[in-house]
Amino acid sequence: MVFNSSIRYLDKRLTVDEIDIEAIVNEVGTPAYLYSLARMRRNFHRLRTAFASVNARLHFSVKANGNLDVLRALDAVGAGFDCVSGGEIYRVLEAGAVADDIVFAGVGKTRAELAYAIKNGVGWINVENVGELALIDQLAGDANGKAVRVALRLNPEVTALTHPHMATGHGAAKFGMTADVIRDLLDRPEAYPRIRFAGIHMHIGSQLGDLSATLAALDKLLALTTDYPWINAINLGGGLPVAYRFNEAIAAPDQLAVQLSHRLKGYDVLLEPGRAIVADAGLLVAEALYVKRQAGQTFVVVDASMAELIRPALYGAHHEIVPLRQIEGDTVTTQVVGPVCESADLLGADRELPPLKPGDKVALMTAGAYGMTMASNYNARPRPVEAVVDGERWWVSRRRETYADLLRNEV
């Protein structure tokens, strides 16, 4: 069985780029995140090709996966980076990226973060409120007086068809500014002498399978920019969907590109994909600890939890679960749960799996995005190891935390 170009069963063993996953986790233990750099590169090139007609510059959304080896690999193939904190900027710079290739976004940037970004010369700052503009103007003067290039984030008051926690473009959301506020700012640029207004940004949410909301928001953005001809850049954010279920159909990026091509002639275009590049290149491997039959149900308790992968608890997100060893025959309706003391620690409900026993290992698929970056130490659980596969090689990219790490910063 083939899941994608990098993850498949070979001789009934689940592999990443033909390397046996069980052999890896026998060395590094579980739970463990594994990433295929080859799959990430393919996804990046696929998107760059799809959006070539609009000459789009791709900035990888670091909040999806901040692993340093992932960042280095994407930098090497020409990605820029979308950062939403000073810490993410720091990680990207440590990975060797050029500051001018960084877009700094976020609804609540602190003075210290903005000063750090300006000092390091990030390429863009996406501005979300009027107070932020005044602070940037002041900090630019305190630094070196060089004008800071900004894009104003439009809240287009369009509701995306996605999970409510992932919708960011409706009027009640905390993100962006209304068109009236942006017009007022663009009508008096002299009020901000150290700021260069160069672009408009929008991002209406994630997992955007329906193009209509994106296009409706873009039309509102273009109605704004036509009155300000010096605005030459449009940042469309991210939100491109991925398939979390087997055989799930999603809109191809080419479909969106076709719709954009005639709308965006003459503009510099920026995109900020995250999960579309890394989600299906990663998985989380867990080991079955116990099997319990109770109230007519079969529970398999694994050593991964909502602390390692919070998406099912936070969003009701679905991740397919497969055994590392392909087993033919009858399946059992299984509740795959973690050990954390919360009823929400349910990684997979009513999954048809072969009968599992303690010691068997499973993979939670499509876990390369918003897995490790959202992991926590809840229940004093050390965060898991991360390993990357590149061709015929694999290595530990981030070691598993120890109990001592849990106390390292306490005084």
N, C-alpha and C positions, 0 to 999 in steps of 0.2 A: 504493500500500500504506500502511495506517495502523497504526502501532505502538501509539499511545495518543492521548489528546486533544491532545497537543502535538507529538509527533514522527511525521512521516509523509513520504512521497514526494509532491512536487508537481511535475508536469512532469518526472518522472524524476530529480529532485534532492531529496536528503534535507534536510528543513527542521525547525527548531524554532520552533513558533508562527508558521509560514509565512515565516520568515526563512531564506534559503539558507545552510546551514552552510558550504558551500565558500567563500562570499563572506566569512564571518567569519574562517575560518582563513587565507584568503589575506592578511588583514590582520595577524592575531596569530601566525601560524605554528603548527606542530605540534611535539610533542604538545600538545593543548589540551583542558581540561575545559570543557564547556558545560552550563549549567543553565537550565531553564525555571522561572521563579518562578510562572508561571500553573499549571503542573502540580503544583507543590508545594502551592499554595493549594488546588487541587481535592482533592488527596489528604488534606490536613489536614481540610477540611470534610467529606469523605466519612467519615473516621474519627470526627470529632466527632458527626456525625449518627448513625453506627452505634451509638455508645456513649452516646447521649443517654438511653437507658432506664435506665442506671446512673448518670447524672449525672457522668460521668467528666471529670476535668481532665487534659488532654493536656500532657505535658512532653516536648518534643522532645529526643531523645538526641543531644547535641552531638558525641559521638564519631563519629557517622555522617557529619556534614558540618559543619565549623566555619566555613565561609565567612561573612564578616560581612554580606554582602548577603542571604544565605540566612537568617541569624539575624534580621536586621531585618525581612525580609518575614514570617517566622513570628511574630515578636513583634507585628507590626501586626495579624495576624488572631487574636490571643488565645492563642498558645501560651505555656506555661511551658517551662522548660528543665531537662534532666537533665544534670548535669556530673559528670565523674569525675576532675577534677584542678583545682588552683588556676588553671592556665592557661586551662581551659575557662570557669571562672567569670569570669575577667578578660575573655575574649573576649565573653561574653554581656553583661557590664556595659558594655563598650565599644560594643556594638551597641545599647545604650539600654534594655535590659530592666530590670525592677524586681527587686531582690535577693530579695524575698519570693516571687517566682515561680520560684526556683531550688531544685532538689533536688540536694544534693551526695552523691554515691555513690562507692564505690570501696573495694577490699579493703585498701589500704595507704596511707591518707591520712597525710601527714606533719604534724608539729607546725605547721610554717609554713603549710601549706595549711589546716589546721583553724582556725588563728588568723585567717587572711585571711578565711575563710568567715564566722566568727563576728563579726569586726569589721564586715564588710559587711552582716550581717543576712540571710544566706540563709534561705529559708523552712523548709527541711527538711535534716536530715542523716540519711542512711541508714547505720546503724551495723552493722559486720560482725564486731566482736569485743569482748570485755570490756575489754581494755586501752584500746581506742579510747574507750569510755565514760568511763573515769577521766580520760583526757586532755581530753576535751571539757568535763567538769565543772570541771576545773582552769582551762582556758582561759576558760570563761565567767565564772568568778570574777575572773580577771585582767583581763578586758575591762570589763564593766559590771554583772556580776551578774545580767543578765537570763537567764531560763531559756531554754535552747536546745531547740527542738522536734525530736525524733528519731523515726525509725521503725527498729525492729530488723529486720535482714534475716534471714529464716528460710531455712535450707537444708532443704527438705522431703524430701531424700533420694529424689528422683524423677528418673529418667533420661529426658531428652527425646530424641525421635527426630530428631536432627539431627547435623551433623558433630561429632565428638568435641571439636574445638577450640571449638565454640560451645555446648556443654552445660555449664551452670553450677549445676544444682540437684541433682546426685547426691552421695552421701555422701562420695566421695573428692575432690570439688572443693574449691578453696581458699575458696570464697565462703560467706558467711553463717554462721549459728549454728544448732545443732540446737534442737529444741523444748524439750528439757530445760534447756538453757542460758538460753534466753529466759524460760522460766517462772521460773527462779531470779532473774533480773534484775527481772521484773515483780512478784515477791513481796516485794521489798525496795527500792522506789523511794526510800525515805528515804536510802539509801546514796549517792544522786546528787542532791543538793538543787538543783542548777542545771540539771537536765535535766527536760524534760517529755516523758514517754513518751506518744506520741499515736498511733502507727501501727505496723503490721507491713508489711514489704516482702518481696517475693520476685521473683526473676527466674531462670527455669530454663534460659534459652538463647535463641538466635536462630533464625530460619527455622522457626518452630514450626507446621508444617502439620497436625499431629495434635493435636486439642483435648484428647484424653483425658489426656495428661500434665499439661497446664495445669490441668485441672479436678481431677485427683487431688491436685496440689500445693495448689490452693486449698482443697480439703476439709480437708487437714491444717492449713492456716493457720487456717481457721474453727474447727476443733476447739480451737485454742489461744486464739483471741480471745474465745470465748464465756465463758471464765472471768475475763475482765478487761474489764468493761463500759465502762471509761473509754477503752479503745482504740477510737477512732471512725473511723480512717482505714486503708484498705488500699491499698497500692501494689503493683500487679501487674506492674510492670516493663514490658518491651517484648517483642520477639521475634516480632511479627506478620510473616508471610511475604510475599515478593513473588515474582513469576514471572520467573525469569532465562532461561527458554527460551520460544521462540515456541509458542503454543498450550498452554502449561503450565497445568493447573488447580490453583488453590490455594483454601483455605478462605476464604470471605468473612468479613470482620470481624463482619457481622451475626450469623453463626452463633455466634460466641463470645459476643457481647453477649446473645443470647437465653439462653444457658446461665448467664451471670453475673447476669442481672437478678433472678432469684428468690433467688439466693444472697447477694446483697450489699445487700439492702434495709436502710436505716438507716445505712449506712456512707458516708463520703466516699471516693470512689474516685479513684486516680491511675493513669495509664498513661504509659509512657515509650517511645513509638514513635520509631524513627529511620529505618531503611531503608524502612519502609512509606510514609513521607512523601517521601523524596528520591531513592530508588534509581532509579526509572524516569523521573525528571525530569532525569537527567544522562547524559551520554555522554562518552567519551574519543575524540578524533579523532587518528588517526595517519596518516603518509604512508609508502607503500611505498618502501624504499630500494633493495632488490635482490630479484631472483627467482633462486632457485637450484634446480636439479634434481639430486638426488643420492639414490642407493640406492633408486631407484624412487619417490621422493617429490618433491613440489613445495614448497619453502620460500619464503615471502614474509617478508623481513626488514623490519620496520617501525621507525619511530623512537620508538615507545612501548615500554615494557619493564616488568619486574617492579618497577623502582624507582618507576614512575608508578602502576602498578596491580598490587599484590602478591597480590590474592585468588586468581588461578589457581594461583600457585606455593604459596601458604600453605594453601589449602583445597581445591585441585583445583576451584575455583569455575568455573562456566560463564558466559561472557558472549557473547551472540550478536554476530556481526561482520557488518556490511553495508557495501557500497561507498557512497560519497556520491553517486555517479551510478548510477542503476538501469540495469543492463545485461541485456538479454534474451539467451537462448540457452544453450548448453552451459556447464556448470560444471566446475571442476577441484577435486579433493580436495586441500586446501591445509593446510599447517602454518604458522600465523601466529606468528612468533617475534620476540622483541626482540633488541637488540644487546648486552645485558648478558652478561658472561662466566660464565654459569651455564646448565647444561642445563635447569634449572627455569624458565628464562625463555621459557616457552611460553604464549602468550596464547590460542591456540585450536588444538586438534588436530583434524585430519581434517574441516575445514570445507569445505562445498560452496560455492565462490565463483566468480564469473566470472573468466576469466584476467586477472590483474592485472599491471601493468607498473610500473616505477619512476616515481614521481610521482603515481600513483593514491592516493586517500585513502579510508580506511575509518573506520567508527565502531564502537567497542566499546560495546554498549548496556547500559542499566541499571547505569551506573557512577557514579550520583550519591551512593551511600553507600559509605563505607569505601574510597574511591578516593584522593582528595587527602589525606584525614586520615591515611592510612597510607603516603603517598608518602615516599620517602627520597632522600638524595643518594648512594646506593650507586653505585660506579664514578665518583664525582665528577660525577654528572649533576645539573645545575640542575633544580629542580622546575618543572613546567609552568605555563603561564598558566591562569587561570580567567576565564571570561567568563559573564555572565548575560544572559538574554533576558527582557524584560518587555514584553508587548504588541508594539508595533511598534519598540521600542528594544532595543538591546543595548550592552553596554559591558564593558570589562576591569575585573574586580573585584579581581583579584590579578595583578600583573605576573609575567612569567616571570623566574625567577632568572637571574642572570648568573654568570660565572666569579668575578667579584669578590665576589659574595654568598657563595660557598663559603668564602672566607677572612675574612669580615667579623669574626667573633668570635675569631679566633686571635690570640694574643699572642706 
